[in-house]
Amino acid sequence: MAKTLEEINEKIRRGKVVVVTAEEMVDIVRDKGAKQAAQAVDVVTTGTFGAMCSSGVMMNLGHSKPRIKLGGGQVRLNRVPAYGGLAAADIYLGATALPDDDPRNAVYPGEFRYGGGHVIEDLVARRRVLLEASAYGTDCYPRRQLATWITLEEINEAYLFNPRNGYQNYNVAVNRSDRTIYTYMGTLQADLGSASYCSAGQLSPLFNDPRYRATGIGTRLFLGGGVGYVAWQGTQHSPSVKRTDKGLPLGGAGTLAVIGDLKQMSPRHLRGGSFRGYGTTLMVGLGLPIPVLDEEVAAQTGVSDADILAPIVDYGKAYPNREPEVIGHVSYAQLKSGSIEVGGKAVPTTPLSSYPRAKEIAEALKEWVAGGKFELTAPVAPIPGADSGVAVKPMPDHPPSGTSAE
Amino acid sequence: MEVTHRVVLHFPPPISGKPIVYHLVRDYNLVFNILKASIGLEDHGLMVMELSGEEADYQRATEFLVKRGVRLQPLFQDITKNDESCVDCGACVGVCPSEALKFERPAMKVMLDPDSCVACAECVTACPVRAMKLTF
């Protein structure tokens, strides 16, 4: 007999809900079978903590005296440029933005010590941040220059709005070239000297809801230490990727655009990051609760690291040249063992996503649910599913010919 | 008695261009393992070495080095991990050549064993949140 979401939420309100983490669910489903597990368990919590470059904060700074029009002007926070193409006091700061004078890779590989992700961490840690702006001036917004310290509590809205988080699976990066390379998957040793992977595996949100039954627009989740919601499908959402017979994708598939109030969040779960030779990012803590409505959900939340496969991709030549070659597949259990076999060679592995932090998040969400503080929501609208035909496309390639007729 | 010492050697400019380590082998019978070597600011030379041999030979060798103008420091806990800052992502474990940084399984927390650390500082550059620090 299947449960309904409303029944589960009623149990949460009455303090009677049975909630476990996705790691605990692996053992429960193995020992009892999916059918019994579905009866015994009401909610499974998931978690992940890793670098999520497509993240940023949408802010309203309030009006200055006299007023200034940030839209169409220049805005910097701790010398990192923010986007001012909206209304007068609205700006967006992205995680990968860099100060104008950061040398980037001019001295290679660059260090990228401070960028948008670090500003966001400073804000959420309640440190003061320097706002500097210049504007073109209008009759209604005459001011042209501005500099002021701000703190998170003093401004109006500040919501984390991350267009792409919670990637469902990702590549295992190797380097077949003959020199060390510096990528968003870390520093990769030449001649298959190392392999990097980035996923919480069996704890990962979308690996526990592979066909997006629980996750859709409006799904309430754990974000950066506070409560957030799925706002839309994430950018590059590609549900039509090939899957195993358990529905698990064999390569990067679903993604989520998530949103939440930055003032509820904590620097424990939002950290600025620097990747040598690559740039800055924001490390984000995210967790999804999954209502165990039936046997199918129980089976899916019971998947273990051994069931989940990731594609091995060469970042030396294939990836930068957008060549589709996949060298092979390995399971997350193999990756976590510390070494995988690629082309007959033993390659040491390096994770980039923190499994202990993913577990901490799943446990925190478990406490929120068990404590009656967090009810689950049904999606208001779905995100495109595995049979939708939606798949990520490459960039258009129509260079202009240079004649004025075009 | 056979001993092994890890030391940091500072070679100020007048002697940084001169062969010195050769004497440790030829005159004092020490086996050396160079863990790190660099010429830094204003030709100041730095070497981190592991020296093995008889204790008496080692003592005489250190006297020789000091007499030649080399400054010696024992190598101890030179890489520190800020546990507050560390997020246990594991990026450092992948680059550590001496397995001083390892995972505590199954939790996958990152542990630093100072005795195995050779102060190569690869972890310092690999760490995305700057939790690793190098001090001599």
Contacts between the chains, C-beta under 8 A, distances in Angstrom:
chain1	res1	chain2	res2	distance
A	49	B	87	6.6
A	49	B	89	7.8
A	50	B	89	7.2
A	51	B	128	6.8
A	111	B	125	8.0
A	186	B	91	5.6
A	186	B	94	7.0
A	186	B	126	6.8
A	187	B	95	6.7
A	187	B	125	7.8
A	187	B	126	6.2
A	194	B	94	5.8
A	194	B	95	7.8
A	196	B	94	6.9
A	271	B	87	6.2
A	271	B	129	5.5
A	272	B	129	7.5
A	273	B	128	3.9
A	273	B	129	5.9
A	274	B	128	5.7
A	274	B	129	7.9
A	274	B	130	7.1
A	275	B	128	5.9
A	276	B	125	5.6
A	276	B	126	7.3
A	281	B	128	7.5
A	283	B	87	6.4
A	283	B	89	7.6
A	283	B	128	7.1
A	283	B	129	7.2
A	336	B	108	7.2
A	338	B	103	7.6
A	348	B	94	6.5
A	349	B	94	7.0
A	350	B	90	6.1
A	350	B	91	6.1
A	350	B	93	6.5
A	350	B	94	2.5
A	350	B	95	7.3
A	351	B	89	6.6
A	351	B	90	4.0
A	351	B	91	7.8
A	351	B	93	7.9
A	351	B	94	7.8
A	351	B	108	7.5
A	352	B	89	5.6
A	352	B	90	7.1
A	352	B	91	5.9
A	352	B	128	8.0
A	353	B	89	6.6
A	354	B	87	5.0
A	354	B	88	4.5
A	354	B	89	4.6
A	354	B	90	7.2
A	354	B	108	7.8
A	355	B	88	7.3
A	355	B	90	8.0
A	355	B	107	7.7
A	355	B	108	4.0
A	356	B	88	4.3
A	356	B	107	5.7
A	356	B	108	5.6
A	356	B	109	5.1
A	357	B	87	5.7
A	357	B	88	6.1
A	357	B	89	8.0
A	359	B	107	7.5
